[in-house]
Amino acid sequence: MDIRGYISILERYKHLGSDIGDRANEILTEFLYAQHLSTYMVYSKFRDHPGHHKIAYKNIHKRIKRLESLEFIEPVKTKNTKHGAIFYRISEAGMFQLFIYRIYPILASFLHSILVNNGNYSIFETFLYPYFRKETLTVTEPNYAIRLAIVNYLNSCCTAAHSLTTSYEEHNSLEAVEGYISGLKNELVMKILILFGFYTKGKGMDDLPILAKDDKFMKVADDVHKHFKRSFDIALALRNRS
C-alpha cells in the first residue's frame, strides 16, 4: 500500500488525535499484544499484572465501550465464545493512535509481539514492509536499539500522515510528505547500518545476520550507501578545491 492509500484509510475515522486519557490509552495498548480480547480478559490483565493500575470491571467496560464508539477498537466474531462475550481487536485508527501518541519505550519493548500478533495492519504495510520482509522482524526479536529506531520512525511517519488529514496544515502536499517520509526511511536504515560496525557474534546482535539476508533491507541500504558516498565525495571535492 502506498501513502495515498493509507491516507484514504485514515480519513474514514473522525476521532484521530482525540485525547482519550491515560487509562483508556493503557487499555487500548493491551490490544496491541493480542489478536482479540474480551472485556473480562482486559480486566483480568489489569487485575493480575503488578505493573498495572487496578481498575474496576465496570470502569474497564465503560472505557472499552468508549474506545469502540471512537472506532479505535472493533468487535470481531470468534468461535467457542463463552457466556456470549464480545471480543474486540484494535482497528487501523487505534493502531495509528498508539504509534503517534503512546510512549515510545513501551512500544519498542513489545514491538516483536506487536508485529507477530497484529503485523498485517496498513501502518506496517505502508511504512515498514516495503523496506523489510515481515519475517525478518518476527522470526527473531531485533535488539532494542533497532526496535526503538523503528518505533521513532513509525511515529514520525504517522505525524506526517496526520498532517494531511487535519485542516490546520492544509499547506502540506502529498508529494512533500512522501519526500519527507522517504528521508525518514533513509535515516532509519542508516541508524541500523551503523550498528553493523559494532557487530560481534554472540553479543546480542543475532538479528544483524538476518537483516543482512533481507533483500528488501539490503536494497535500501545499498541505495543509502551510494548516496552517502556520492555526498561525501562532493564534500571532499569542495574541501580540496583551490
C-alpha positions as CSV (number, residue, x, y, z in Angstrom):
1,M,0.0,0.0,0.0
2,D,1.3,3.5,-0.9
3,I,1.0,6.6,1.3
4,R,-2.0,7.9,-0.7
5,G,-3.9,4.7,0.0
6,Y,-3.1,4.8,3.7
7,I,-4.2,8.4,4.0
8,S,-7.6,7.4,2.4
9,I,-8.0,4.9,5.2
10,L,-7.2,7.4,7.9
11,E,-9.7,9.8,6.5
12,R,-12.5,7.4,7.3
13,Y,-12.0,7.9,11.0
14,K,-13.4,11.0,12.7
15,H,-11.6,10.8,16.1
16,L,-7.9,10.5,15.2
17,G,-5.9,12.6,17.7
18,S,-8.5,12.5,20.4
19,D,-7.3,12.8,24.0
20,I,-8.7,9.6,25.4
21,G,-6.9,9.8,28.8
22,D,-4.2,7.7,30.4
23,R,-6.4,4.8,31.5
24,A,-8.1,4.4,28.1
25,N,-4.6,4.5,26.5
26,E,-3.5,1.7,28.8
27,I,-6.5,-0.4,27.9
28,L,-6.0,0.3,24.1
29,T,-2.3,-0.7,24.4
30,E,-3.4,-4.2,25.6
31,F,-4.9,-4.8,22.2
32,L,-1.5,-4.5,20.6
33,Y,-0.3,-7.7,22.0
34,A,-3.2,-10.0,21.2
35,Q,-5.3,-10.6,18.1
36,H,-8.5,-10.1,20.1
37,L,-9.6,-9.6,23.7
38,S,-12.9,-9.6,25.6
39,T,-13.7,-7.0,28.3
40,Y,-13.1,-9.6,31.0
41,M,-9.7,-10.6,29.5
42,V,-8.7,-6.9,29.7
43,Y,-10.0,-6.7,33.3
44,S,-8.0,-9.8,34.2
45,K,-4.8,-8.3,32.9
46,F,-5.3,-5.2,35.0
47,R,-6.3,-7.2,38.0
48,D,-3.4,-9.7,37.9
49,H,-0.5,-7.7,36.4
50,P,1.6,-5.9,39.1
51,G,2.6,-3.1,36.7
52,H,-1.0,-2.0,36.0
53,H,-3.2,0.3,37.9
54,K,-6.2,-1.6,39.4
55,I,-9.4,-0.7,37.6
56,A,-12.9,-1.9,38.5
57,Y,-14.6,-4.1,35.9
58,K,-17.4,-1.6,35.3
59,N,-14.8,1.1,34.5
60,I,-13.0,-1.2,32.1
61,H,-16.3,-1.9,30.4
62,K,-17.1,1.8,30.2
63,R,-13.8,2.6,28.6
64,I,-13.9,-0.2,26.2
65,K,-17.3,0.9,25.0
66,R,-15.9,4.4,24.6
67,L,-12.9,3.0,22.6
68,E,-15.5,1.2,20.4
69,S,-17.5,4.4,19.9
70,L,-14.3,6.2,18.8
71,E,-13.6,3.4,16.4
72,F,-10.2,2.6,18.0
73,I,-11.3,-1.0,18.6
74,E,-13.9,-3.1,16.7
75,P,-15.9,-6.2,17.6
76,V,-14.9,-9.5,15.9
77,K,-16.6,-12.9,15.6
78,T,-14.8,-15.7,17.3
79,K,-15.5,-19.4,17.8
80,N,-16.3,-21.0,21.1
81,T,-17.3,-17.7,22.8
82,K,-18.2,-18.4,26.4
83,H,-21.1,-16.7,28.1
84,G,-21.8,-14.6,25.0
85,A,-18.6,-12.5,25.5
86,I,-17.9,-9.9,22.8
87,F,-14.3,-9.9,21.6
88,Y,-12.6,-6.8,20.1
89,R,-9.5,-6.1,18.1
90,I,-7.6,-2.9,17.6
91,S,-8.6,-1.0,14.5
92,E,-6.4,0.8,12.0
93,A,-7.3,4.0,13.8
94,G,-6.4,2.5,17.1
95,M,-3.0,1.3,15.8
96,F,-2.3,4.7,14.4
97,Q,-3.4,6.4,17.6
98,L,-0.9,4.4,19.7
99,F,2.0,4.9,17.4
100,I,1.5,8.6,17.1
101,Y,0.9,9.2,20.9
102,R,2.0,6.3,23.0
103,I,5.2,6.3,25.0
104,Y,8.0,5.1,22.7
105,P,9.9,2.8,25.1
106,I,6.7,0.8,25.8
107,L,6.1,0.2,22.0
108,A,9.8,-0.6,21.4
109,S,9.9,-3.1,24.2
110,F,7.0,-5.1,22.7
111,L,7.5,-4.4,19.0
112,H,8.2,-8.0,18.3
113,S,5.0,-9.1,19.9
114,I,3.0,-6.4,18.2
115,L,4.3,-7.5,14.7
116,V,3.7,-11.2,15.5
117,N,0.1,-10.7,16.6
118,N,-1.0,-7.6,14.6
119,G,1.6,-7.2,11.9
120,N,-0.8,-7.1,9.0
121,Y,-2.2,-3.6,9.6
122,S,-1.8,-1.0,6.9
123,I,0.6,1.2,9.0
124,F,3.2,-1.6,8.7
125,E,2.3,-2.5,5.1
126,T,2.8,1.2,4.2
127,F,5.8,2.3,6.2
128,L,7.7,-0.8,7.2
129,Y,7.3,-3.8,4.9
130,P,8.4,-2.0,1.7
131,Y,11.9,-1.9,3.3
132,F,11.9,-5.1,5.5
133,R,10.5,-8.5,5.0
134,K,7.9,-9.2,7.7
135,E,9.7,-12.4,8.6
136,T,12.9,-10.5,9.3
137,L,11.3,-8.6,12.1
138,T,9.3,-11.6,13.5
139,V,11.5,-14.7,13.2
140,T,13.8,-13.2,15.8
141,E,13.4,-10.2,18.1
142,P,15.5,-7.3,16.9
143,N,17.8,-5.7,19.5
144,Y,16.4,-2.8,21.5
145,A,18.3,-0.1,19.5
146,I,16.7,-1.3,16.3
147,R,13.2,-1.6,17.8
148,L,13.4,1.9,19.3
149,A,14.6,3.3,15.9
150,I,11.7,1.6,14.1
151,V,9.1,3.0,16.6
152,N,10.5,6.5,16.4
153,Y,10.4,6.2,12.6
154,L,6.8,5.0,12.6
155,N,5.8,7.8,15.0
156,S,7.4,10.4,12.6
157,C,5.6,8.8,9.6
158,C,2.3,8.9,11.5
159,T,2.8,12.5,12.4
160,A,3.5,13.4,8.8
161,A,0.4,11.4,7.6
162,H,-1.7,13.1,10.2
163,S,-0.8,16.5,8.8
164,L,-2.6,15.5,5.6
165,T,-5.8,14.7,7.4
166,T,-6.1,17.9,9.5
167,S,-7.4,21.2,8.3
168,Y,-4.8,23.3,10.2
169,E,-1.9,22.0,7.9
170,E,-3.6,22.1,4.5
171,H,-0.4,23.6,3.0
172,N,1.3,20.2,3.3
173,S,1.1,18.4,0.0
174,L,1.2,14.6,-0.6
175,E,4.4,15.0,-2.5
176,A,6.1,16.9,0.3
177,V,5.0,14.3,2.8
178,E,6.2,11.4,0.6
179,G,9.6,13.1,0.3
180,Y,9.8,13.7,4.0
181,I,8.9,10.0,4.8
182,S,11.5,8.8,2.2
183,G,14.1,10.8,4.1
184,L,12.9,9.2,7.4
185,K,13.3,5.8,5.8
186,N,16.9,6.6,4.8
187,E,17.7,7.9,8.3
188,L,16.3,4.6,9.8
189,V,18.3,2.4,7.6
190,M,21.5,4.5,8.3
191,K,20.9,4.1,12.0
192,I,20.7,0.3,11.6
193,L,23.7,0.2,9.2
194,I,25.9,1.9,11.9
195,L,25.1,-1.0,14.3
196,F,26.8,-3.4,11.8
197,G,30.1,-1.7,12.6
198,F,29.8,-2.9,16.2
199,Y,28.8,-6.5,15.3
200,T,30.3,-9.2,17.4
201,K,29.0,-12.7,17.2
202,G,27.1,-13.8,20.3
203,K,26.8,-10.2,21.7
204,G,23.1,-9.8,21.5
205,M,23.3,-9.0,17.7
206,D,21.9,-12.2,16.3
207,D,19.4,-10.1,14.3
208,L,22.1,-8.4,12.2
209,P,22.9,-11.5,10.1
210,I,19.2,-12.0,9.5
211,L,18.9,-8.3,8.3
212,A,21.9,-8.8,6.0
213,K,20.0,-11.6,4.3
214,D,16.9,-9.5,3.8
215,D,16.9,-8.4,0.1
216,K,14.5,-5.5,0.8
217,F,16.6,-4.0,3.6
218,M,19.9,-4.6,1.7
219,K,18.5,-2.9,-1.4
220,V,17.6,0.3,0.6
221,A,20.9,0.0,2.4
222,D,22.8,-0.1,-0.9
223,D,21.0,3.0,-2.1
224,V,21.7,4.8,1.1
225,H,25.4,3.8,0.9
226,K,25.7,5.0,-2.7
227,H,24.0,8.3,-1.9
228,F,26.2,8.9,1.2
229,K,29.4,8.1,-0.7
230,R,28.4,10.4,-3.5
231,S,27.6,13.2,-1.0
232,F,30.9,12.6,0.9
233,D,32.8,12.7,-2.4
234,I,31.2,16.0,-3.3
235,A,32.0,17.4,0.2
236,L,35.6,16.2,-0.1
237,A,35.9,17.8,-3.5
238,L,34.6,21.1,-2.2
239,R,37.1,20.9,0.7
240,N,40.0,20.3,-1.6
241,R,39.0,22.9,-4.2
242,S,41.7,25.6,-4.5
